[in-house]
């Protein structure tokens, strides 16, 4: 695997991990109910819902799959 491919794999892993963190937050938020701690405080929402998605979007904008995936004809 080339350095270019490895960089893309790491970036994709970071983006996927950020989205997974958001999913875990949403699961915990839903489990607490409508008036739970996570749903009634905006700081949790900003930190655990908004920030991971921004991280994933920024990472995938820098290491966009269309630019970083290796040429399949060379394999």
Secondary structure by P-SEA (a helix, b strand, c coil): ccaaaaaaaaaaaaaaaaaaaaaaaaaaaaaacccccccccaaaaaacccaaaaaaaaaaaaacccccccccccc
